[in-house]
Structure formats: C-alpha cells, structure tokens
Amino acid sequence: MNHALVAAIAVLPLLQGCATSSDVFLADGSHGYHINCGSAFVTEGDCLEKAGEICGALGYSVVNPTGGRVPSLYGAIFTRDLFIKCK
C-alpha cells in the first residue's frame, strides 16, 4: 500500500470537524458528560458550544477540563476534553 495513503488514513480521524460527547459518571457519582474536542480543527469554543447543546437553557458547570500537547509524527496534536454537569 502506498505510504501517502497509509498516512492519510492514519491522520483522517484527527481531522474530524466536530466535538463528540458521551454520558459518564463523575467523581462524585453524579451523571455528567465527557466532551472530546481533540481533533485538529475543533476549538475550545466548539467544546463549549457542544456543552450548550447538551444542557440547553439549564446551563452547565465545567467539572474538569483536561488537555495538552501530544507529540506525533506530524507535529504536535493538542487534545481538549471537558467533563461537564448540567445544572
């Protein structure tokens, strides 16, 4: 298989253009959400917008923002994750 094609397939998930979320139980045992905004084209604003979509007019609290710089073969990748709780 062509090396350029393999590289493109490997990088494709990193280029996903939207924040994703999943239900979680938070450290205090309450229900919350994990929002992943770790792709190259997703900003912190996209994360916050997703939180707003999930919780609506009730609003939300950010319980634990995480993230950092992860080295890769193609430079640094910045990961962003939010753990939120709807009010």
A tleap script that builds the chain and sets N, CA, C and O, in Angstrom:
source leaprc.protein.ff14SB
mol = sequence {
  NMET ASN HIE ALA LEU VAL ALA ALA ILE ALA
  VAL LEU PRO LEU LEU GLN GLY CYS ALA THR
  SER SER ASP VAL PHE LEU ALA ASP GLY SER
  HIE GLY TYR HIE ILE ASN CYS GLY SER ALA
  PHE VAL THR GLU GLY ASP CYS LEU GLU LYS
  ALA GLY GLU ILE CYS GLY ALA LEU GLY TYR
  SER VAL VAL ASN PRO THR GLY GLY ARG VAL
  PRO SER LEU TYR GLY ALA ILE PHE THR ARG
  ASP LEU PHE ILE LYS CYS CLYS
}
set mol.1.N position { 0.853 -1.179 0.000 }
set mol.1.CA position { 0.000 0.000 0.000 }
set mol.1.C position { 0.899 1.244 0.000 }
set mol.1.O position { 1.952 1.253 0.638 }
set mol.2.N position { 0.497 2.242 -0.685 }
set mol.2.CA position { 1.234 3.493 -0.806 }
set mol.2.C position { 1.378 4.153 0.571 }
set mol.2.O position { 0.402 4.238 1.316 }
set mol.3.N position { 2.576 4.618 0.916 }
set mol.3.CA position { 2.832 5.241 2.216 }
set mol.3.C position { 2.008 6.514 2.422 }
set mol.3.O position { 1.560 6.788 3.535 }
set mol.4.N position { 1.808 7.287 1.359 }
set mol.4.CA position { 0.999 8.508 1.479 }
set mol.4.C position { -0.446 8.167 1.811 }
set mol.4.O position { -1.089 8.873 2.588 }
set mol.5.N position { -0.958 7.093 1.229 }
set mol.5.CA position { -2.330 6.665 1.512 }
set mol.5.C position { -2.458 6.185 2.952 }
set mol.5.O position { -3.439 6.504 3.624 }
set mol.6.N position { -1.488 5.431 3.428 }
set mol.6.CA position { -1.497 4.966 4.821 }
set mol.6.C position { -1.452 6.152 5.770 }
set mol.6.O position { -2.174 6.170 6.768 }
set mol.7.N position { -0.620 7.140 5.478 }
set mol.7.CA position { -0.526 8.331 6.325 }
set mol.7.C position { -1.841 9.101 6.319 }
set mol.7.O position { -2.283 9.579 7.364 }
set mol.8.N position { -2.464 9.223 5.163 }
set mol.8.CA position { -3.742 9.936 5.075 }
set mol.8.C position { -4.824 9.226 5.878 }
set mol.8.O position { -5.625 9.879 6.546 }
set mol.9.N position { -4.856 7.914 5.822 }
set mol.9.CA position { -5.845 7.142 6.585 }
set mol.9.C position { -5.583 7.280 8.079 }
set mol.9.O position { -6.527 7.366 8.865 }
set mol.10.N position { -4.326 7.303 8.477 }
set mol.10.CA position { -3.983 7.428 9.896 }
set mol.10.C position { -4.336 8.797 10.452 }
set mol.10.O position { -4.709 8.911 11.619 }
set mol.11.N position { -4.224 9.837 9.638 }
set mol.11.CA position { -4.470 11.206 10.090 }
set mol.11.C position { -5.952 11.570 10.007 }
set mol.11.O position { -6.391 12.491 10.697 }
set mol.12.N position { -6.715 10.886 9.199 }
set mol.12.CA position { -8.118 11.231 8.977 }
set mol.12.C position { -8.935 11.394 10.252 }
set mol.12.O position { -9.682 12.368 10.342 }
set mol.13.N position { -8.847 10.502 11.253 }
set mol.13.CA position { -9.624 10.730 12.478 }
set mol.13.C position { -9.259 12.016 13.204 }
set mol.13.O position { -10.093 12.585 13.907 }
set mol.14.N position { -8.035 12.478 13.044 }
set mol.14.CA position { -7.601 13.705 13.715 }
set mol.14.C position { -8.223 14.937 13.081 }
set mol.14.O position { -8.242 16.003 13.697 }
set mol.15.N position { -8.723 14.814 11.886 }
set mol.15.CA position { -9.282 15.946 11.170 }
set mol.15.C position { -10.797 16.054 11.319 }
set mol.15.O position { -11.434 16.905 10.697 }
set mol.16.N position { -11.353 15.198 12.135 }
set mol.16.CA position { -12.792 15.237 12.362 }
set mol.16.C position { -13.176 16.643 12.810 }
set mol.16.O position { -12.484 17.238 13.636 }
set mol.17.N position { -14.269 17.178 12.275 }
set mol.17.CA position { -14.580 18.574 12.479 }
set mol.17.C position { -15.592 18.895 13.547 }
set mol.17.O position { -16.136 19.999 13.529 }
set mol.18.N position { -15.879 18.016 14.468 }
set mol.18.CA position { -16.863 18.364 15.482 }
set mol.18.C position { -16.507 17.722 16.820 }
set mol.18.O position { -15.790 16.724 16.886 }
set mol.19.N position { -17.024 18.320 17.866 }
set mol.19.CA position { -16.836 17.776 19.209 }
set mol.19.C position { -17.791 16.600 19.391 }
set mol.19.O position { -18.914 16.625 18.886 }
set mol.20.N position { -17.355 15.590 20.098 }
set mol.20.CA position { -18.205 14.433 20.388 }
set mol.20.C position { -18.417 14.344 21.884 }
set mol.20.O position { -17.609 14.850 22.663 }
set mol.21.N position { -19.510 13.699 22.291 }
set mol.21.CA position { -19.794 13.595 23.718 }
set mol.21.C position { -20.270 12.198 24.078 }
set mol.21.O position { -20.740 11.444 23.226 }
set mol.22.N position { -20.142 11.873 25.344 }
set mol.22.CA position { -20.658 10.613 25.863 }
set mol.22.C position { -21.074 10.814 27.318 }
set mol.22.O position { -20.517 11.651 28.028 }
set mol.23.N position { -22.059 10.034 27.746 }
set mol.23.CA position { -22.513 10.071 29.134 }
set mol.23.C position { -21.456 9.430 30.028 }
set mol.23.O position { -20.846 8.429 29.653 }
set mol.24.N position { -21.241 9.999 31.196 }
set mol.24.CA position { -20.290 9.448 32.162 }
set mol.24.C position { -20.836 9.643 33.573 }
set mol.24.O position { -21.758 10.428 33.797 }
set mol.25.N position { -20.258 8.926 34.500 }
set mol.25.CA position { -20.490 9.186 35.921 }
set mol.25.C position { -19.284 9.954 36.424 }
set mol.25.O position { -18.146 9.517 36.248 }
set mol.26.N position { -19.525 11.085 37.046 }
set mol.26.CA position { -18.455 11.945 37.544 }
set mol.26.C position { -17.903 11.405 38.853 }
set mol.26.O position { -18.463 10.469 39.424 }
set mol.27.N position { -16.826 11.975 39.328 }
set mol.27.CA position { -16.153 11.507 40.536 }
set mol.27.C position { -17.065 11.475 41.755 }
set mol.27.O position { -16.902 10.632 42.636 }
set mol.28.N position { -18.037 12.406 41.804 }
set mol.28.CA position { -18.951 12.427 42.949 }
set mol.28.C position { -20.128 11.459 42.781 }
set mol.28.O position { -21.020 11.414 43.628 }
set mol.29.N position { -20.130 10.681 41.684 }
set mol.29.CA position { -21.173 9.703 41.426 }
set mol.29.C position { -22.353 10.239 40.632 }
set mol.29.O position { -23.251 9.477 40.274 }
set mol.30.N position { -22.367 11.531 40.351 }
set mol.30.CA position { -23.477 12.119 39.600 }
set mol.30.C position { -23.280 11.910 38.091 }
set mol.30.O position { -22.190 11.586 37.621 }
set mol.31.N position { -24.372 12.107 37.361 }
set mol.31.CA position { -24.346 11.965 35.909 }
set mol.31.C position { -23.743 13.219 35.286 }
set mol.31.O position { -24.026 14.337 35.717 }
set mol.32.N position { -22.922 13.022 34.279 }
set mol.32.CA position { -22.332 14.136 33.560 }
set mol.32.C position { -22.016 13.730 32.146 }
set mol.32.O position { -22.470 12.690 31.668 }
set mol.33.N position { -21.245 14.543 31.484 }
set mol.33.CA position { -20.880 14.294 30.094 }
set mol.33.C position { -19.394 14.548 29.886 }
set mol.33.O position { -18.811 15.466 30.463 }
set mol.34.N position { -18.803 13.714 29.050 }
set mol.34.CA position { -17.425 13.897 28.609 }
set mol.34.C position { -17.510 14.425 27.185 }
set mol.34.O position { -18.102 13.782 26.319 }
set mol.35.N position { -16.927 15.581 26.939 }
set mol.35.CA position { -16.916 16.168 25.602 }
set mol.35.C position { -15.483 16.146 25.091 }
set mol.35.O position { -14.580 16.720 25.700 }
set mol.36.N position { -15.292 15.475 23.964 }
set mol.36.CA position { -13.969 15.353 23.362 }
set mol.36.C position { -13.870 16.316 22.197 }
set mol.36.O position { -14.683 16.282 21.273 }
set mol.37.N position { -12.878 17.162 22.251 }
set mol.37.CA position { -12.645 18.151 21.192 }
set mol.37.C position { -11.205 18.037 20.727 }
set mol.37.O position { -10.548 19.054 20.501 }
set mol.38.N position { -10.708 16.836 20.581 }
set mol.38.CA position { -9.288 16.636 20.365 }
set mol.38.C position { -8.805 16.648 18.939 }
set mol.38.O position { -7.625 16.389 18.703 }
set mol.39.N position { -9.662 16.937 17.969 }
set mol.39.CA position { -9.153 16.923 16.608 }
set mol.39.C position { -8.502 18.261 16.260 }
set mol.39.O position { -8.651 19.250 16.978 }
set mol.40.N position { -7.790 18.266 15.161 }
set mol.40.CA position { -7.009 19.438 14.774 }
set mol.40.C position { -7.862 20.661 14.470 }
set mol.40.O position { -7.393 21.788 14.630 }
set mol.41.N position { -9.102 20.469 14.038 }
set mol.41.CA position { -9.927 21.593 13.607 }
set mol.41.C position { -11.048 21.930 14.578 }
set mol.41.O position { -11.974 22.655 14.215 }
set mol.42.N position { -10.986 21.424 15.792 }
set mol.42.CA position { -12.006 21.701 16.802 }
set mol.42.C position { -11.400 22.603 17.862 }
set mol.42.O position { -10.334 22.306 18.403 }
set mol.43.N position { -12.078 23.706 18.158 }
set mol.43.CA position { -11.567 24.670 19.120 }
set mol.43.C position { -12.237 24.482 20.478 }
set mol.43.O position { -13.187 23.713 20.617 }
set mol.44.N position { -11.727 25.193 21.466 }
set mol.44.CA position { -12.357 25.172 22.780 }
set mol.44.C position { -13.789 25.705 22.686 }
set mol.44.O position { -14.677 25.242 23.401 }
set mol.45.N position { -14.004 26.668 21.810 }
set mol.45.CA position { -15.346 27.199 21.585 }
set mol.45.C position { -16.308 26.130 21.093 }
set mol.45.O position { -17.481 26.127 21.467 }
set mol.46.N position { -15.814 25.214 20.248 }
set mol.46.CA position { -16.647 24.109 19.781 }
set mol.46.C position { -17.060 23.209 20.940 }
set mol.46.O position { -18.185 22.712 20.990 }
set mol.47.N position { -16.126 23.009 21.872 }
set mol.47.CA position { -16.420 22.214 23.075 }
set mol.47.C position { -17.527 22.871 23.879 }
set mol.47.O position { -18.481 22.213 24.292 }
set mol.48.N position { -17.397 24.167 24.098 }
set mol.48.CA position { -18.387 24.891 24.892 }
set mol.48.C position { -19.739 24.933 24.185 }
set mol.48.O position { -20.784 24.867 24.833 }
set mol.49.N position { -19.720 25.043 22.862 }
set mol.49.CA position { -20.972 25.014 22.097 }
set mol.49.C position { -21.661 23.672 22.250 }
set mol.49.O position { -22.880 23.615 22.412 }
set mol.50.N position { -20.891 22.584 22.201 }
set mol.50.CA position { -21.454 21.243 22.390 }
set mol.50.C position { -22.055 21.114 23.785 }
set mol.50.O position { -23.119 20.516 23.940 }
set mol.51.N position { -21.395 21.662 24.799 }
set mol.51.CA position { -21.917 21.630 26.170 }
set mol.51.C position { -23.258 22.356 26.225 }
set mol.51.O position { -24.191 21.896 26.884 }
set mol.52.N position { -23.351 23.488 25.533 }
set mol.52.CA position { -24.596 24.234 25.482 }
set mol.52.C position { -25.704 23.462 24.800 }
set mol.52.O position { -26.858 23.530 25.222 }
set mol.53.N position { -25.369 22.727 23.747 }
set mol.53.CA position { -26.358 21.900 23.052 }
set mol.53.C position { -26.884 20.795 23.971 }
set mol.53.O position { -28.077 20.489 23.974 }
set mol.54.N position { -25.986 20.207 24.743 }
set mol.54.CA position { -26.373 19.104 25.617 }
set mol.54.C position { -27.281 19.582 26.745 }
set mol.54.O position { -28.316 18.967 27.005 }
set mol.55.N position { -26.915 20.650 27.404 }
set mol.55.CA position { -27.629 21.088 28.606 }
set mol.55.C position { -28.716 22.117 28.332 }
set mol.55.O position { -29.592 22.327 29.171 }
set mol.56.N position { -28.673 22.753 27.188 }
set mol.56.CA position { -29.709 23.709 26.823 }
set mol.56.C position { -29.768 24.904 27.765 }
set mol.56.O position { -28.747 25.370 28.271 }
set mol.57.N position { -30.990 25.390 27.989 }
set mol.57.CA position { -31.203 26.609 28.778 }
set mol.57.C position { -30.843 26.440 30.248 }
set mol.57.O position { -30.674 27.430 30.960 }
set mol.58.N position { -30.724 25.210 30.706 }
set mol.58.CA position { -30.358 24.978 32.109 }
set mol.58.C position { -28.944 25.451 32.413 }
set mol.58.O position { -28.642 25.862 33.534 }
set mol.59.N position { -28.090 25.388 31.413 }
set mol.59.CA position { -26.684 25.735 31.619 }
set mol.59.C position { -25.892 24.535 32.130 }
set mol.59.O position { -26.438 23.445 32.303 }
set mol.60.N position { -24.623 24.744 32.365 }
set mol.60.CA position { -23.747 23.651 32.789 }
set mol.60.C position { -22.595 24.198 33.614 }
set mol.60.O position { -22.308 25.395 33.616 }
set mol.61.N position { -21.952 23.282 34.309 }
set mol.61.CA position { -20.720 23.587 35.038 }
set mol.61.C position { -19.614 22.724 34.462 }
set mol.61.O position { -19.813 21.533 34.226 }
set mol.62.N position { -18.450 23.314 34.234 }
set mol.62.CA position { -17.295 22.533 33.805 }
set mol.62.C position { -16.680 21.928 35.060 }
set mol.62.O position { -16.250 22.642 35.965 }
set mol.63.N position { -16.646 20.609 35.097 }
set mol.63.CA position { -16.159 19.910 36.277 }
set mol.63.C position { -14.654 19.714 36.210 }
set mol.63.O position { -13.952 19.910 37.202 }
set mol.64.N position { -14.151 19.325 35.029 }
set mol.64.CA position { -12.735 19.014 34.921 }
set mol.64.C position { -12.264 19.162 33.481 }
set mol.64.O position { -12.395 18.224 32.694 }
set mol.65.N position { -11.718 20.318 33.122 }
set mol.65.CA position { -11.158 20.428 31.779 }
set mol.65.C position { -9.780 19.779 31.746 }
set mol.65.O position { -8.989 19.958 32.672 }
set mol.66.N position { -9.492 19.038 30.702 }
set mol.66.CA position { -8.175 18.429 30.557 }
set mol.66.C position { -7.680 18.675 29.143 }
set mol.66.O position { -8.443 19.067 28.260 }
set mol.67.N position { -6.441 18.447 28.951 }
set mol.67.CA position { -5.875 18.571 27.613 }
set mol.67.C position { -4.397 18.808 27.686 }
set mol.67.O position { -3.823 18.996 28.758 }
set mol.68.N position { -3.801 18.796 26.538 }
set mol.68.CA position { -2.370 19.022 26.490 }
set mol.68.C position { -1.820 18.798 25.098 }
set mol.68.O position { -2.553 18.516 24.151 }
set mol.69.N position { -0.546 18.927 25.004 }
set mol.69.CA position { 0.175 18.776 23.741 }
set mol.69.C position { 0.724 17.358 23.686 }
set mol.69.O position { 1.445 16.914 24.580 }
set mol.70.N position { 0.362 16.653 22.607 }
set mol.70.CA position { 0.826 15.281 22.419 }
set mol.70.C position { 1.687 15.246 21.166 }
set mol.70.O position { 1.214 15.602 20.086 }
set mol.71.N position { 2.952 14.822 21.288 }
set mol.71.CA position { 3.795 14.761 20.095 }
set mol.71.C position { 3.329 13.649 19.158 }
set mol.71.O position { 2.849 12.610 19.612 }
set mol.72.N position { 3.470 13.867 17.856 }
set mol.72.CA position { 3.137 12.842 16.871 }
set mol.72.C position { 4.140 12.914 15.732 }
set mol.72.O position { 5.011 13.783 15.716 }
set mol.73.N position { 4.016 12.009 14.793 }
set mol.73.CA position { 4.908 12.003 13.637 }
set mol.73.C position { 4.722 13.236 12.769 }
set mol.73.O position { 5.621 13.600 12.011 }
set mol.74.N position { 3.572 13.881 12.870 }
set mol.74.CA position { 3.240 15.011 12.011 }
set mol.74.C position { 3.249 16.335 12.763 }
set mol.74.O position { 2.632 17.301 12.313 }
set mol.75.N position { 3.939 16.397 13.898 }
set mol.75.CA position { 3.965 17.599 14.720 }
set mol.75.C position { 3.169 17.373 15.986 }
set mol.75.O position { 2.872 16.231 16.334 }
set mol.76.N position { 2.827 18.417 16.664 }
set mol.76.CA position { 2.094 18.296 17.924 }
set mol.76.C position { 0.592 18.265 17.666 }
set mol.76.O position { 0.079 18.944 16.777 }
set mol.77.N position { -0.091 17.465 18.463 }
set mol.77.CA position { -1.543 17.412 18.451 }
set mol.77.C position { -2.000 17.922 19.803 }
set mol.77.O position { -1.472 17.506 20.834 }
set mol.78.N position { -2.963 18.804 19.811 }
set mol.78.CA position { -3.477 19.329 21.063 }
set mol.78.C position { -4.802 18.645 21.370 }
set mol.78.O position { -5.729 18.663 20.560 }
set mol.79.N position { -4.875 18.044 22.546 }
set mol.79.CA position { -6.102 17.377 22.950 }
set mol.79.C position { -6.902 18.306 23.850 }
set mol.79.O position { -6.328 19.089 24.607 }
set mol.80.N position { -8.194 18.222 23.772 }
set mol.80.CA position { -9.083 19.006 24.624 }
set mol.80.C position { -10.238 18.122 25.045 }
set mol.80.O position { -10.877 17.480 24.211 }
set mol.81.N position { -10.500 18.090 26.317 }
set mol.81.CA position { -11.628 17.345 26.854 }
set mol.81.C position { -12.267 18.160 27.960 }
set mol.81.O position { -11.575 18.810 28.743 }
set mol.82.N position { -13.582 18.124 28.022 }
set mol.82.CA position { -14.317 18.750 29.109 }
set mol.82.C position { -15.202 17.706 29.765 }
set mol.82.O position { -15.804 16.871 29.089 }
set mol.83.N position { -15.275 17.758 31.052 }
set mol.83.CA position { -16.270 16.990 31.789 }
set mol.83.C position { -17.231 18.018 32.356 }
set mol.83.O position { -16.831 18.911 33.103 }
set mol.84.N position { -18.517 17.886 31.993 }
set mol.84.CA position { -19.493 18.881 32.413 }
set mol.84.C position { -20.641 18.218 33.164 }
set mol.84.O position { -20.860 17.010 33.088 }
set mol.85.N position { -21.357 19.060 33.888 }
set mol.85.CA position { -22.554 18.633 34.613 }
set mol.85.C position { -23.633 19.675 34.333 }
set mol.85.O position { -23.416 20.870 34.535 }
set mol.86.N position { -24.805 19.218 33.863 }
set mol.86.CA position { -25.899 20.156 33.616 }
set mol.86.C position { -26.446 20.647 34.942 }
set mol.86.O position { -26.475 19.905 35.925 }
set mol.87.N position { -26.881 21.905 34.967 }
set mol.87.CA position { -27.428 22.491 36.188 }
set mol.87.C position { -28.892 22.106 36.351 }
set mol.87.O position { -29.531 22.506 37.324 }
savepdb mol mol.pdb
quit
